[in-house]
Amino acid sequence: MEADVPQERIGLAEVLADARWALIESVFVAWRAARSGPGTAARVHDLREIVNAILYVNRTGIPWEYLPHDFPPFKTVYDYFAKWEADGTTELVHDLLRDRTRRANTRSAEPSAAVVDAQSVKTSSNVSEASQGIDAGKKIKGRKRHLITDTLGLVLAVLVTAASVHDSAGGKQVLTELAAAHPSVTKVWADGGYQTSVIQHGAGLGIDVEVVQRPGTKGFQPLPKRWVIERTFGWLMQHRRLARDYEALPQRSRTMIHWAMANKMSRELTGESSPTWRIEKDILPTTA
């Protein structure tokens, strides 16, 4: 029998409401049912509370060891976090929510068009020098997140590298990942930072990569087709664990991105949040 959510945490933004947990419960129940071996018989901790704790760290940015004591022990929570990353459970949950979000927005589960971009962020002191670098253009020492999203801003592919890795080099890697995971995508929009090699690489994968140039006028202007991925970076930065890269391993950073997007999508699906920007007809295609 599942434990009740402690009364003092009811109402906190990071706690999964019943409707949000119902969206993903079956994945975790199946995961636990499939596990066997030493130590798996005595299952003390409620999986919903483990997910609550991970989302709490993700949203608030606190170190694992600072988890409030009414959550399961932090070492236990981190162990589940690492296991779910390693066996693909986190990504499975993320992809399930993405497919449901697309369908809720009257789109097919598989997209036909996407957007690629990169974001450089500073790292914390626990990140090794070997896994970070300097983005000379942004003057940031840290890591770089290479993302591809659909036209709703939902993540299709993500790669975390040192910030010194050029957008084009990272872009080619995520395009390869995109083509393998989502062969239905035939169009990708990029900004002027992506070189001809990315366009050629995309063509070899059957993807038409189009560079959307910035206007010559001063001031901020949302770029047609491309503004959705900028909004996605904004969604990620609302999760304080992603405001800076605190993860010792790049794959842990990738997993934190999946948890942040899972948090966002589950809220949208259950009506706990609404899109922050309206989707204008002259900015987004209606069928991609």
C-alpha positions in Angstrom: 0.0 0.0 0.0 1.3 3.4 -1.0 2.3 5.9 1.7 0.3 9.1 2.0 2.0 12.4 1.1 3.0 14.1 4.3 0.4 16.7 5.3 3.0 19.5 5.6 4.0 19.2 1.9 0.5 19.2 0.4 0.3 22.2 -1.9 4.0 22.5 -2.7 4.6 22.9 -6.4 7.0 20.1 -6.5 4.6 17.4 -5.1 2.9 15.2 -7.6 -0.9 15.5 -7.5 -2.9 12.4 -8.1 -3.6 13.3 -11.7 0.0 13.8 -12.5 1.1 10.6 -10.8 -1.6 8.7 -12.7 0.1 9.7 -16.0 3.3 7.9 -15.2 2.5 5.4 -12.4 2.3 2.4 -14.7 5.8 2.8 -16.0 7.3 2.7 -12.5 5.0 -0.1 -11.3 6.1 -2.2 -14.3 9.8 -1.3 -13.6 9.5 -2.5 -10.0 7.6 -5.6 -10.9 10.3 -6.6 -13.4 13.1 -6.3 -10.8 14.4 -9.4 -9.0 17.4 -10.5 -7.1 19.0 -9.7 -3.7 17.5 -6.8 -1.9 14.4 -6.4 -4.1 12.0 -8.3 -1.9 12.1 -5.7 0.9 10.7 -2.6 -0.8 10.3 0.0 1.8 10.0 3.3 -0.2 7.0 4.4 -2.2 7.9 5.1 -5.8 5.7 8.2 -5.9 7.8 9.7 -3.0 11.0 8.9 -4.9 9.7 10.8 -7.9 8.5 13.6 -5.7 12.0 13.9 -4.2 13.7 13.9 -7.7 11.4 16.7 -8.9 12.0 18.6 -5.7 15.8 18.6 -6.3 15.2 19.4 -10.0 12.9 22.4 -9.3 14.6 23.9 -6.3 18.2 23.2 -7.2 19.2 21.9 -3.7 22.0 19.4 -3.3 20.8 15.8 -2.9 21.9 15.7 0.7 19.8 18.7 1.6 16.5 16.9 0.8 14.0 17.5 3.6 13.8 14.6 6.0 10.2 13.8 5.1 11.4 12.5 1.8 13.1 9.1 1.6 16.9 9.2 2.4 18.8 11.2 -0.2 21.2 8.3 -1.0 18.2 6.1 -1.8 16.6 8.8 -4.0 19.9 9.3 -5.9 20.2 5.5 -6.3 16.8 5.4 -8.0 17.7 8.5 -10.1 20.8 6.8 -11.4 19.2 3.5 -12.0 16.3 5.1 -14.0 18.8 7.0 -16.0 20.9 4.0 -16.8 18.1 1.6 -17.8 16.2 4.2 -19.8 13.2 4.5 -17.5 13.5 8.3 -17.2 13.6 8.7 -21.0 10.7 6.4 -21.3 8.6 8.5 -19.0 9.7 11.7 -20.8 8.8 10.2 -24.2 5.4 9.0 -23.0 4.5 12.4 -21.7 5.8 14.1 -24.9 3.6 11.8 -27.1 0.5 12.6 -24.9 1.2 16.3 -25.0 1.5 16.3 -28.7 -1.8 14.4 -29.0 -3.4 16.8 -26.6 -2.4 19.6 -28.9 -4.0 17.8 -31.9 -0.6 16.6 -33.3 0.4 13.1 -34.3 2.7 11.3 -31.9 5.6 11.5 -34.3 6.7 15.0 -35.5 7.7 15.9 -39.1 9.5 19.2 -38.3 11.9 20.3 -35.6 14.3 23.1 -34.4 17.9 22.8 -33.3 19.9 25.2 -31.0 22.4 25.2 -28.2 22.7 26.8 -24.8 25.9 27.3 -22.8 25.7 27.4 -19.0 28.2 27.8 -16.2 29.2 24.8 -14.2 29.6 24.4 -10.4 32.9 23.6 -8.7 32.3 19.9 -8.5 32.4 19.5 -12.3 35.8 18.2 -13.6 37.9 20.3 -16.0 37.8 17.4 -18.5 34.0 17.7 -19.0 33.8 21.5 -19.4 35.3 24.1 -21.7 35.0 27.8 -22.8 32.4 29.1 -25.2 34.4 31.9 -26.7 31.4 33.5 -28.3 29.3 33.6 -25.1 32.3 34.0 -22.9 31.1 31.2 -20.7 33.1 28.4 -19.1 31.0 25.4 -18.5 28.9 23.0 -20.6 26.7 23.3 -23.6 23.2 21.8 -24.1 22.5 20.8 -27.7 18.8 20.4 -28.1 16.3 19.5 -30.9 12.7 20.2 -30.2 9.5 19.7 -32.1 7.4 22.8 -33.1 5.7 22.8 -29.7 9.1 23.1 -28.0 9.1 19.5 -26.7 12.5 17.8 -26.5 13.3 15.2 -29.2 17.0 14.9 -28.7 19.5 16.3 -26.3 23.3 16.1 -26.0 25.5 17.7 -23.2 29.1 18.6 -24.0 31.8 20.9 -22.9 31.0 24.5 -23.8 34.0 24.6 -26.2 32.3 22.1 -28.6 31.1 24.1 -31.6 27.4 24.3 -32.3 27.9 22.6 -35.6 29.8 19.6 -34.1 27.1 19.1 -31.5 24.4 19.8 -34.0 25.6 16.9 -36.2 25.5 14.5 -33.3 22.0 15.4 -32.2 20.8 15.2 -35.8 22.1 11.7 -36.0 20.3 10.9 -32.8 17.1 12.6 -34.1 17.2 10.6 -37.3 17.5 7.3 -35.4 14.8 8.1 -32.9 12.4 10.1 -35.0 12.7 9.1 -38.7 9.5 11.0 -39.5 11.3 14.3 -39.1 12.3 15.7 -42.5 12.7 19.4 -41.8 14.9 21.1 -39.1 15.3 24.9 -38.6 18.6 26.3 -37.3 20.2 29.7 -36.6 23.1 31.2 -38.4 25.6 29.7 -36.0 25.3 26.3 -37.8 27.7 25.8 -40.7 27.2 24.3 -44.1 28.5 21.0 -42.7 25.4 20.6 -40.6 23.2 21.2 -43.7 25.1 18.6 -45.6 25.0 16.1 -42.6 21.3 16.6 -42.4 20.9 16.0 -46.1 22.7 12.7 -45.7 20.2 11.7 -43.1 17.2 12.7 -45.2 16.6 15.9 -43.2 16.3 19.4 -44.8 18.2 21.8 -42.5 17.2 25.4 -43.1 19.1 28.3 -41.5 16.8 31.1 -40.3 18.7 34.3 -40.3 18.2 37.0 -37.7 16.8 40.4 -39.0 19.2 43.3 -39.3 17.0 45.5 -37.0 18.0 46.1 -33.4 16.1 44.7 -30.4 14.6 41.4 -29.7 12.3 39.8 -32.2 11.0 36.2 -32.0 12.2 34.4 -35.1 9.6 32.5 -37.2 10.0 28.7 -36.6 12.9 29.1 -34.1 11.4 31.0 -31.1 9.9 27.8 -29.7 13.3 26.4 -28.8 14.2 29.6 -27.0 11.1 29.2 -24.9 12.2 25.6 -24.2 15.5 26.9 -22.8 13.4 29.3 -20.7 11.3 26.3 -19.3 14.6 24.6 -18.4 15.9 27.6 -16.6 12.8 27.7 -14.4 14.2 24.6 -12.8 17.0 25.8 -10.6 19.1 22.6 -10.9 19.5 23.6 -14.5 20.2 27.3 -14.0 23.8 26.1 -13.7 25.2 22.7 -14.5 25.8 21.0 -11.1 26.1 17.4 -12.3 29.4 15.7 -12.1 28.6 13.6 -15.3 27.2 15.0 -18.6 24.7 12.1 -18.7 23.3 13.2 -15.4 22.7 16.7 -16.9 20.9 15.1 -19.8 18.7 13.3 -17.3 17.9 16.4 -15.4 16.7 18.0 -18.6 14.3 15.0 -19.2 13.0 15.4 -15.6 12.4 19.1 -16.1 10.5 18.5 -19.3 8.5 15.7 -17.7 7.5 18.1 -14.9 6.4 20.7 -17.4 4.5 18.4 -19.6 2.7 16.6 -16.7 1.5 19.9 -15.4 0.2 21.0 -18.8 -1.6 17.7 -19.4 -3.4 17.9 -16.0 -4.2 21.6 -16.3 -1.8 22.7 -13.5 -0.1 25.2 -15.9 -0.7 26.8 -19.2 1.6 27.7 -22.1 3.6 30.9 -21.4 3.4 32.1 -25.0 0.4 31.9 -27.3 1.0 30.0 -30.5 0.5 32.4 -33.4 -0.5 31.2 -36.8 2.2 33.2 -38.5 5.0 31.7 -36.3 4.2 28.0 -36.1 3.0 25.5 -38.7 -0.2 23.8 -37.7 0.6 20.2 -38.7 4.3 19.6 -37.9 
